[in-house]
Amino acid sequence: MTVGRARRCCIGSQRCAFTLAEVLIAMSISVLIMGSIVYGYLGTATRAEWNAYSLAAESLAIQRIEQARACKWDPEASPPIDSLVASNFPPDVNILDIPVSGTNIVYATNFTTITEISSDPPMKCVVVQCVWNFKGRRNYTNTVVTYRAPDN
């Protein structure tokens, strides 16, 4: 076994370098990696934007639930008071609470459904559906449900 200098791959006046095939393969791998990074970043940014829209829509739906909870409902009063009816909650179009610059305003519509579950004990179910659109592609719906008993 001899230990010595490594042999050079170059002979005479030839210069040592990569071949064209090696350079092309390295470049194609680099392009694939960079493309994957950009694609991953764009996918992450789109998902983060979708989450912002969804949270803003949920906030609008919860606002409507709070309005329903604030209604006066006292069946034992004289005369009975019931402001918690569907006619008091028509479909409501609002702007989503997301950063806006220029014309990228996104609208959401709240649909409120109030159903009486039982009369003894009195109980109502309030369902709010907030429908919103993401980048003009398709509609999404956030739904919030609560039960409500009379004020007394």
C-alpha positions in Angstrom: 0.0 0.0 0.0 1.4 3.3 -1.0 0.4 6.6 0.3 1.1 9.5 -1.8 -0.3 12.2 -3.9 -3.7 11.7 -5.5 -3.4 11.3 -9.3 -4.8 14.2 -11.3 -7.4 13.5 -13.8 -5.8 15.9 -16.2 -3.3 14.7 -18.7 -0.9 17.2 -20.3 -2.4 20.5 -21.3 -6.0 19.4 -20.6 -7.8 21.4 -17.9 -9.8 19.7 -15.2 -13.5 20.6 -15.3 -17.1 19.3 -15.1 -18.6 17.8 -18.2 -21.6 19.4 -19.9 -23.9 16.6 -18.7 -22.8 17.1 -15.1 -23.5 20.8 -15.3 -27.0 20.2 -16.8 -27.9 17.7 -14.2 -26.8 20.0 -11.4 -28.7 22.9 -12.9 -31.9 20.9 -13.3 -31.7 19.7 -9.7 -31.2 23.3 -8.6 -34.2 24.5 -10.7 -36.4 21.8 -9.2 -35.4 22.7 -5.7 -35.9 26.4 -6.2 -39.3 25.7 -7.9 -40.4 23.6 -5.0 -39.4 26.3 -2.5 -41.4 29.0 -4.5 -44.4 26.6 -4.8 -44.3 25.8 -1.1 -44.1 29.5 -0.2 -47.1 30.4 -2.5 -49.1 27.5 -1.1 -48.4 28.6 2.5 -49.3 32.3 1.7 -52.6 31.2 0.1 -53.5 29.0 3.0 -52.7 31.9 5.5 -54.9 34.2 3.5 -57.7 31.7 3.5 -57.4 31.3 7.2 -57.6 35.1 7.6 -60.8 35.2 5.6 -62.3 32.3 7.6 -61.5 33.9 10.9 -63.0 37.2 9.7 -66.2 35.3 8.6 -66.4 33.6 11.9 -66.1 36.9 13.7 -69.1 38.2 11.6 -71.2 35.2 12.5 -70.4 35.6 16.2 -71.4 39.2 16.0 -74.8 38.1 14.7 -75.1 35.5 17.5 -74.4 38.2 20.0 -77.2 40.3 18.5 -79.6 37.4 18.8 -78.5 36.8 22.4 -79.1 40.5 23.2 -82.8 40.3 22.0 -85.5 40.6 24.6 -87.4 37.3 25.1 -89.7 37.1 28.1 -92.7 34.8 27.5 -93.9 35.4 31.1 -94.1 39.2 30.8 -97.5 40.9 30.4 -97.8 41.1 27.4 -95.2 38.4 26.4 -92.1 39.9 24.6 -90.4 37.9 21.9 -87.9 39.9 19.8 -86.0 36.7 19.0 -87.8 35.9 15.6 -86.3 35.4 12.2 -88.0 38.5 10.7 -85.7 40.6 13.0 -82.7 39.1 11.3 -82.8 39.5 7.6 -79.7 38.5 5.5 -76.9 40.9 6.3 -74.1 41.8 3.9 -70.9 43.0 5.5 -67.3 43.5 4.6 -64.8 41.0 6.0 -62.5 42.5 8.5 -59.2 41.8 6.6 -56.5 44.2 5.4 -57.9 46.1 2.3 -56.0 48.1 -0.3 -57.8 49.4 -3.3 -60.5 47.1 -4.7 -59.8 43.8 -2.9 -62.9 44.2 -0.6 -64.5 40.9 0.3 -68.1 40.7 1.2 -69.8 38.1 3.4 -73.5 37.4 3.9 -75.0 36.3 7.2 -78.1 34.2 7.1 -79.8 33.7 10.5 -82.2 30.9 11.2 -84.2 30.8 14.5 -86.2 27.6 15.4 -88.2 26.9 18.5 -86.9 23.7 20.0 -89.4 23.3 22.8 -92.1 25.3 24.5 -91.8 23.8 27.9 -89.2 24.7 28.9 -89.0 27.5 26.2 -85.8 27.0 24.1 -84.8 28.3 20.7 -81.9 27.4 18.4 -80.1 30.2 16.7 -78.0 29.3 13.6 -75.9 31.9 11.8 -74.3 30.9 8.5 -71.7 33.4 7.1 -71.1 32.8 3.3 -68.0 34.3 1.8 -66.0 33.9 -1.4 -62.2 33.2 -1.7 -60.5 34.8 -4.6 -63.6 34.4 -6.8 -63.2 30.6 -6.9 -65.8 29.2 -4.7 -68.1 30.0 -1.7 -67.3 28.9 1.8 -69.7 28.9 4.8 -68.9 29.3 8.4 -71.7 28.2 10.7 -72.2 29.1 14.4 -75.0 27.6 16.5 -76.3 28.4 19.9 -79.3 27.7 22.1 -81.2 30.4 23.8 -83.5 30.4 26.8 -85.8 33.2 27.9 -84.5 36.2 29.8 -86.5 35.5 33.0 
